Amino acid sequence: MAHLSRIPLAPLRDGARRLLRSPQAMHAAVLGAVAYHPDAGRTLWRLDGDSRHRPYLYAVTQVAPDWTALVEQAGWVVDDPNAKPVVADYGQLLAQLQPGQAYGFRLTASPVETSRAPQKPTKAQADHIAAATGGKVRAFRMGHRTAHHQLAWFTNRVKGYGFEIREVPDSVPAAPSILPLIAPAADQEPVLDVRVTARDRCQFTKNDTGSTTGSTTVTITTATYEGTLTVTDPVALARTLLTGIGPAKAYGCGLLTLAPTQ
């Protein structure tokens, strides 16, 4: 039975600082909450840092989690219900999904494209291309860096996820966005209620037994999307909520969450 958790983090604690700056450390901490299960299944997580003074960790687990260790390391020590983790039965929400329902949503994803011939290859990519035999070069996964391409990456693939993005009524101005505002042409398609509210690019080193150096540099480009959606296929949307969207799920990407909307 799936569960949705929200854990408030205390950003001034040393343990929280380590988790907040390291996707690897956060991934390990999230997995630690379900480590006692022999088959925990896929786990998704997302860090929401709208306020740097009150960041929240959201997680979807296929089994009941135990956040005791994470709270002891990075949570608040005050005796306040708002400072405690909240764990909800996710099955109740999934069972209520119906075609035509509207929800607000948030998603942090890693919008990428694949190419065998990057225009500006990194040193590692150039070395791999040079070492390839018979012209067989594996496709490289590269992150979209502009807000325009990041938005297009998301809007072009939503149909397979069980929802569609709602249109902004003509009488309602579009929500603020980090995207440049451009007046639509008269024959332009309707404006969709989705915006990129945050963008980031993080880089870290992880141990890799398959590498000659013993470590690999990982670079992840992320974008946070917010807007409103309409349910088109409840079964497909439930699957999306449980399995995530896009790559880099181990490092805080892919978790789509819904919220009631008027």
C-alpha positions, 0 to 999 in steps of 0.5 A: 500500500503506497504512502505519501509523506511530508517531512519538515526539515530544520535547515540549521541542523548539521544533518539537514545541511548535509542532506539539503546539499547532497542528492546522494545523501538525501536519497540514502536517507529516504531509502533508509526509511523503508530499508526494513522492508524486504521489497520496498519497491520504487521510492520517489522524493522531492525537496520543496525549498520555497522557503529556505527557512522551512524546507519540506521533503515529500516522498512516495513509498510503496510501503509504510515508512519510518522517518525516525532516523531522518527526523533525529538527524535533520528534523525539528526538535520542537514539540509542535504538530506542524514540525512532525512528519505527516504520512497519508494513505496514498491509496485513498487519493488514487481511488478518488481520481475520476475523469474531468477532475481538476487539480493543482500540481507540482513536479520537479523533473529532469528535462533531457534529450538524447544525442549521439553527436552533442554540439559541445561535448564534455571532455568525457563525451569527447573521449568516449566518441574518440574511443568508440569502435566502428562508429558505434557511439552510445546516445548521451543524455543531456539536460535542457538548459533554457526555460523554453525547452524545459517547458516544451519537454514537459508539455509534449509528453503529458498525454501519456501520463493520464492528464492534460494541462488546463487552458488559461481562460481568456479573461484570466491572466496567466500566472507569473513565470520565470519565462519571458512574457510574449504576447500571443498571436491572434491565431496562436494555440490557447495558453496552458496553465503551466509554468516553470517556477524554479530551475537548477543544475547540480553536479556531484561525484559518485562511486562507479565500479565500472569507471577506470577512475573509480568515480563518475561526475553526475550533472543533473539539470532540473526544472520545477513545474506548477499549474493545473491539470485535468484528469483524463485517464485515472489509471494512467495518472495513478501509475504516474503518481506512483512511478514518476516522470522522467529520469534522475528519480533517485536524485529527487526528480519525477515526483508529481503531487496534486492539490485541490483547486477551485 
